[in-house]
Amino acid sequence: MKEPLDFIYKEQKELSTFGGIAALLGWDQMTYMPPMGASDRSEQTALISRLSHEKVISDKLWKHIENLSKSKNFENLPPKDKAVVTRLKKDVEKARMIPSSFVERMVKTTTLAYPAWQEAREKSNFKIFIPYLEKIVELEKEYCGYINLPGPRYNTLVDDYEEGMTVDKLKKEFKYLKTQIIDILEKIKTSRLFKKQHEIDLKFPIEKQREICNIVIETMLLPKDKSRIDMSTHPFTTSMGYNDVRITTNYERKNPLFSFFSTAHEAGHALYELGVPRDEFKYTVISDSPSLGLHESQSRFWENMICRSKHFWNYFYPIFKRKSPDQLKDLDIDIWYRYVNSVKPSFIRVEADELTYCLHVILRFELENSLIDDKIKVSELPEIWNNKMDEILGIIPKNDKDGVLQDMHWSGGNFGYFPTYAIGSIYSSQLFKKLTDENPSILSNIEKGDFRNIIIWLRENVHKYGRMMTADEIIKNACGEGLNAKVFVNYLKNKYYNLYDI
């Protein structure tokens, strides 16, 4: 048994190293790479992806996995090895369905599609991006044919990001969520406070925004010697290794608070990356998050449950005010709290308020389903996008940049990814409810800027499991039930009915 075990652990370590190289190439492309470097970068990332895929699907690795999986051998394995073999077998089985040539084609296509999306977005011209997106959609459908999970094609795509999730289950949860959020929004729109609310003209220089973002990272206890923050068009988090996690934000948005909340969001991802199982599971398939929805729950937890709460601002607003006395001299804590939680339908998902955010996600879920099912064409997206925005939010984008081109995810072939933002929002509310039910003193800890017990609780109830369980199992274990949009809706009602005196 020693030879096959030694081999599968050696291969996983090399795959983990390949993953770190690919992450570094991707991070560089989105932060510092010169625009003309895209062509060479596509070759580099395609090579790494092909080599990784060929290693995963090699007959030698599969032979050792099958040998270890035989009941007489499997039963004699220690618990750690059983967990690794079980998870690895499932991953490799799926990967072996996909030709290496397809992986290389997909990576080359998406690497070239990203700068095309950037150009299209900058020029607010969707036509520039159409041929790239059409090719990506066809590749996504080809991929679905290789995996071919039961039900709609989209089941295959969403399963890559949220194992076990299906279109039917999402439609049920999202239908309830969409109806409830629109109902809450309509009630808010008729309220006295909504009609009285107005924009506050805030202008923070980039250096001031950077300083405040660094303070929030320190407050969240993200270790400086294991992380760094840079700037990109679209904020993201990526991990190059166990002690090297990178986050980005953007200081150039119209709303100067965008950088603050996106930094808190990405720092939540980073804390999770630094909390996955190491020690005996280092460099194995267990040492990762089981789903993007669970990963997103960690970022939404910190961004919304913590950093948009009154308890947080009771602590942080005096710090904020000291750093920007001229900007905030006439604003007391209550006005500020209402401002950072003000509801206003907007075009940009990443700038959306907490209430309407999931409506943006559901819109994309509906569009992706229609694209993959051949019900709509790529060229029709801008018009359909605008109609759906009008239907659910009552606003229509004036250009492609504020509409269909605002997110980078389709340029990366990330179909099936968007639902995880709403799943993560729901999970975050469930985790926060359980945390505060079990530990009422947590709220007073937040008011003191002491987040140690929160991180300890998340490490113990979410992070430490890695991929030993599915996201659904982890949430059930922590909260007593799986995905439940009703918990999130109750949270929204309690918070926003109080904010708007409904």
N, C-alpha and C positions, 0 to 999 in steps of 0.2 A: 504493500500500500504506500510505502514511502516514495517510490519513484513517481507514480501518478500525482500524488499530493504535491511533491516538490515541483513538478512540472506546471501544474495549474496555478500555483502561487507565483512562480517565476513569470509566467505569461501575464498574469494579472498585474504584476508590478510593472512590466514593460508597457502594458496597455495604459496603465495609469500615467506613466511617464509620457507616452504619446499624447494622451489627453491634455497634459500640462503644456506640451509644446503647441498643440493646436489652439489651446486657450490663449497662449501668449501671442500667437500669430493673429488671432481674432481681435484681441484687446488692442494690439498695435494698429491694426487696420482701422479701428473705430476711434482711435485717439490721436496718434502721431504720424501714421504712415502718409507719405506724400500721395496725392490723388493719382498720379501716374503709376504708382506701384501696384495697382489692382491686378494687372495682367499676370505679373510674376507671382503675386501673392496667391492668385487662384491656382497656379501650378503647385506652389508650396503646400497649400492646405489640401489640395486634391491628393497629393502624394502621401501626406501624413494620414489622411482619411482612408486611402486605399490600403496602405500598409497595416493600419490598425484593423481594418475590416478583414483583411486576409489572415491576420493573426487570430482574430476571433473565430473565423469559420474554418480554420485549418483542420484537416482530418486527424492530425495527431492530438490536438487539444480535445476534439470531440471523442476520440477513442478513449482517452484517459477519463473524461467525464462519464462516459457510458460505463466504463469499468467501475468507477467509484460509486455509480448510482445503482449497481446491481445489489439487490436486497441483502445478500450475504456479506457484501463489503460495506454497504452503507450503514448497516446496523452496528458495525464495529467502530464507526468513526466517532470521535469526540463531538460534542454539540457544536463547537465552533466550525469544524470541518463540514458537518451536516448542513449548517446554515449556508456556508459558502457554496458547496456543491449544488444544493437545491436551487439557489438563486442563479448561479452561473449557468446551470443547465438550461434554465428557462430563457435566459438572455441569448445564449449561443444558439439554441434551437431556432429562435426568431431570426437571429442574424444570418443563419445559414440559408434562409429563404431568399436572401437578397444578394444578387450578383455584385461582385466587386466593381464591375464596369458601371453599374448603375450608381453606386456610391460616388465614384469618381465623376460621373456626369453631373450628378446633383450638386456636388461641392463646387465644381467649376462654374456651373450655372449660377448658383447663389452668390459666389464670391464676386462675379461680374455684375450681378443684379443689384448688389448693395450700392456701388457708386452710381449706377443708373437711377436707383431710387433717390439717392441724394440729389442728383442733378434735377430729376423730375420735381422733387419737392421744392428745391430752391427756385425753380422756374415756374412752379405751380402748374405743371403741364403733365397730366397723366399719360398722354400719348407716348411720351419718352419711355415710360416704364412698361407699357402694354406688352411689347414682344417678350420681355423678360418674364413678366408675370404669367403670360400665356404658357410659356415653356415650363415654368415651375408648376403650374396647375396640372399640366399633362404629366409631369414627372411624379407629382403626388398621386395621381390616379394610377399610374403605372406601379408605384410602390404599394398601393392598396391591393392591387392584383397579386403581388407576391405574398403578402401576409394573409389577406382574404379572411378576416374575421367575420363571423356571422352578422347579418343585419346590414344596415347602410354602410357604404364605403367609409363614411366619416368615423365609424366605430374604430376602424383600424388606426386612424390618425390621432384621435383623442386618447386611445389606449397607450400610445407612446409616451404621453405626458401625464396621464392619470390612469394607471393600470386598473382595469376592471370597470371603468366608467363607460357608459353607453349613451348614444344619442337619445334614446327613449327616457332614460333617467334625467339627463340634462334638460330635455324639453319640459319635463314635469316640474322640476325645481325652478327652471328659468321662467316658465309661464307664470307660476305663483309669484316669483320675485319681481318680474316685470310689472304685473298687475298691481302689486302692493306698492312698489316704489312710485309708479305713476299716480296712484291714489294719494299717497303721502305728499307728493310734489304738488298735486292740484290743491290739496288742503293748505299747503304752505303759501301757494300763490295768492290765495284769497285772504291771507292773514294780514292784519294791520302792520306787523313788523316787517313783513316781506315788502309791502308797498312803500315803507319808509326807508328801507335799507339802501345804501348808496356806496359807490366805490370810494375807497380811501386812496388818495394819490401817494403811493409809497415808491420811493426811488432809492435803492441801495446800490452803491458802487460795487463792482465785482469784488474788489478786495474786502469790502465789508461783508458781503455775502459769504465769501470764502472763510473769513474769520468766524462767522456765526456757525457755518457748517462744520468747521473743525471743532467748535465747542460742543455741538450736539453729538458728534462722534465720540468725543471724550466722555460726555455724560452717559452715553449708551455703553461705555466700557469696551468699545472696539479697540483692541490693542494696536498701537502704532507700529510696533515692530513686526506685525504680521499682516499689515494692510496698508493700502494707500488710496488716495482719492485723486481723480483727474477729471477732465471735462470731455464730453462727447455730445453729439447731436441728440442722441436718445440715451438717457441714463441706463446703466446696466451693471451687473456684478458678474465677475468671473473668477475662477480659482485656478492658479497655476500649480499649486501644491498645498500641502497641509498647513504650511505657515506663510502662505503667499496668496492673499485674496485681494482683488482689485475692485474698487467701485468707481463709478463716474456719476457726475451730475451735470447740470447745465446752468450757467449763470446769466445767460443772455435772453431768457424768456421775458415777456412783458411783465409778468407777475414776479416780483423779486422773492416771494415766498416759495416759488417753485423749487428753487435750489435747496431750500431748507427741508421741505417735505420729501423731495426725491432723495436727498442724502439720508434722511431717517429711514426711508423705504429700503434703499440699497444697503444701508448698514444692518438692517434686519436680516436681509439675505446673507450678508457677510458673517454675522454672528452664527447663523445656522451652519454655514460652510465650515467655520472653525469649531463647530460642536459635534460634527458627525463622528462615528466611532473610529478610533485609531487603535493603538496598542495591538491586540491580536488580529484586528480586522484591517489594519493599515494596508493599503494597496490592494484591497479586494473589492468585489462588487457590492459588499455589504456597506462599505464606507462611503455612502452617498445618500441623497434624499430619495425616497421611494416615488415621489411625484412632484410635478411642478406646482400643483395645487397646494400641497403641504408646504413647499418652499415659499410660495406666494403668501401663505397664511402668516409666515414669520415676518415678511416685509409689511404686509397690511396691518398686522398686529402692532408693530412699532409705529408705523406712520399714523394710523387712525386711532386705535384703542388707547395708545399711550400719548403720542405727540399732538393729537388734536383734542385731548381731554382737558377739562377744567383743572383737574389735579396737576397735570403737567405744567400748564401755563401759570398756575399759582406759584410754581417754583421757577420756571424759566423766563417768564415775562420780565421780571426785574433785571435779569441778566441781559436779555434782549434790549431792554430800554437803556441800560447803561452803555451798551455798545452803539446805540443809535438815538441819543437823547433828542436831537433836533427833529428827527422823523416822527418820534412817538410821544413828544412832550404833552400833547393834548388828549392822549388816548389812555383811559383807565383800563384795568384788567377785564372788566365786563364787556366793554365795547370791543376790546381786542379779541376776546374769546368768541364773541358773536361774529366778528369779522373773519377769523380764520376758519369758522364753520359755516359761513354764509352759503346759502343755497342759491345757485344761479345756473340754469342750463347753459352749457358752453360747448364749443365745437371740439375741443381737444381733450382726448381721453385722459392723458397724463396730467392735465390741469383741472380735471373735473372735480367738483365737490364730492364729498364722501357719499352723499345720498344718490346722486345721479350717475356715479361712476359705473355701476354695474349695467346700466342701460346701454352705455357705449360698448361694453363687452358682449352683451346679448345681441346687439346689432351685428357685430362681427361674426358671432357664432351662426346667426341666421344666414349671413352672406356666404360664409365658408361652406355651409351645408349645401346651399344652392349651387355654388360653383362646382363642388366635387360631384354633385348629383346631375350635372349638366343641365340644370334648370335655368341658369343665366350664363352670360358670356362675360369675360374679363372686360371687354370694351363697354359693357353696360353698367359697370360698377359705379362710376360717378353719379349717374342719374338715380340709380336705385339707392345708393348711399344717402343722397340728399333727401329722397322721399321718405326714407326710414327715419332720418334725423328729424324731419318735420313731424312725422307721425308720433314719435315717442318723446321728443323734447320740445317740439314747437319752434325749432329754429332750423335754418337752411344755410349751410356753408356758402360763402361767396366765391370760393375758389377751391381748387384741388388740394392745395397745401393744408388748408384747414379742414379738409374733408378726407377723401379716400387715401391721400398720400401721407397722412400724419404719422403713421407707425412704420417702423422698419421691418416688422416680423415677417411679412409676406416675402420680402426680398431674401430672407434667409430660409424660405421654405418651411416656416414654422406653422403650418396648418394643423389645427387641433390644439394649438397653444393657448389661444385667447380665452377659452372657457375656464382655464385654470385661474385667471384673475378673479373671476366671480366665485369660483370654488374656494379660492384662498380667502376671499373676503368673508365668506360664510364660515369657513373653518376658524378664522381669526376671532370672530364673535363668540363661537362656541368655546374656544380655548380661554378667552378673556373671562367669560362668564364662569367657567369652571375654576379658573385661577382665583378670582375674587370671591367666589362662594366658599372656597376652601381656606382662603387667606384674606379675610376682610382688612387686615392691616396693610395690605399691599397698596391701597389707595393713599394712605398716609405716607408710605415709603416714596410713592411717586411725587408727592408734594414736597418731599425733602430732596428730590433728585437722586434717590438711592434705588438703583435698579438691580442690585445684586441678587435679591431674592427672586425677582422675575426671571433673570437669566438662569438661575439655579433650577427653577420650576420648569422652564422650557427645556433645559438640558435633560432633566429627569423624565419628563413626560413626552417629549418629541424627539430631540436631537439624538439621544443616545441609541435609539433603535436603528438608525440608518435605514437599510433596506431589509432588515430582518422581518419586517411586517409591511403590508401595504399601507398607504395613507389612510384608507378607510379603517383598517384595523387599529392603527395608532390613534386616530380620533375616537373610535369607539372605546379603546382602552383608557384614554385620558378623560373623555367627556361622557361616557356611558351610552353614546349613540353616534351613528355616522352622520353624513352630510344632512343638515337640517336648516333650510332657508328660513324657517319660522323664527329661529333664535336670532338670526341676523335682522329680520324685519322687526322683531320686538325691540332689539337694540336701537334700530333707527327711529322707531316711533317714540321710545322713551327719551331719546336725546333731542330729536328735532321738534317734537311737539312741545317740549319744554322750552327750547330755544325760541320758537315762534309763537309761544302762548296759545297753542291750539288745544 
